[in-house]
């Protein structure tokens, strides 16, 4: 994909990178850790090796996507941009309207505009994109999507052509009929009917989202403060080293010990607690967004329920859609909630 349009491929390694645990940036010649399918799954995916690429019109980052699957043959790897992940997410949302696809990491903010190619930002996004693709691969329904297969197996040049041509994209990345069609009747003054089962689920998800959002803000503040403290320890080490070079005897040994202690403290993340792990900072916002997406699906289901009770549609089509939406939510939440609890425990 990038070989024809790129004038240079730049590695994102940086000796001064603030994330010591950032994903190692390699070229495609490095195969990376072999993929092994977990017990109970017939597919394994991995997003790694981000590369900054330059073309005559733009600068962008591509990510290596590797996959092993027992259902269909896969190439050794493909390279995808963030925009390609957005296309996949949109296709999954359209072809499976009753389900909440795993969320993507958000676009960089205006403040991050100048730092979007920094090693720390790219490492964070790589981790989040890998989590997104793993969740799709382990989803009982989305993993069998034709859109997902096309994303993982289509050669780079062909996918780029598909992405640039909307008509071709619609032909290749086929849409299935949306169960939440445009003709859906939305009641504004009808009865406000809520199912206790889904009301309690929505309350739980909203509470979970609030708690995860609080954790996100706390980890962000802890990371920033630990970086600032680490910078102070580094400055302290330099001052002690300079003092040691100009002293002798007990004074020199004392300042050398202070320098060694500052180096250890700075390397540990600026304090006893250390820095929040990269995975926590990457995955907690995604889990909060995922909980919000499920709340939105429950709201859509409640709209269908209200329209059905109001009697605005006497056909069986509305009743069938209500049953489909309810069963899809039950199945989705029964699978998602236990996995999410285990993931949160692992992160914390």
Buried (B, 14 or more C-beta within 10 A) or exposed (E): BBEEBBEEBBEBEBEEBBBEEBBEBBEEEEEBEEBEBEEEEEBBBBBBBBBBBBEEEEBBBBBBBBBBBEEEEBEEBBBBBBEBBEBBBBBBBBBBBBBBBBBBBEEBEEEEEEEBBBBBBBBBBBBBBBBBBBBBBBBEBBBEBEBBBBBBBBEBEEBBBBBEEEEEBEEBBEEEEBBBEEEBBEBEEBEEEEBEEBEEBBEBBBEBBEEBBEBBEEBBEBBEEBBEBBEEBBEBBEBBBEBBEEBEEEEBEBBBEBBEBBBEBBEBBBBEEEBBBBBBBBBBBBBBBBBBBBBEBBEBBBBBBBBBBBEEBEEEEBEEBBEBBBEBBEBBBEBBBEEBEEBBEEBE
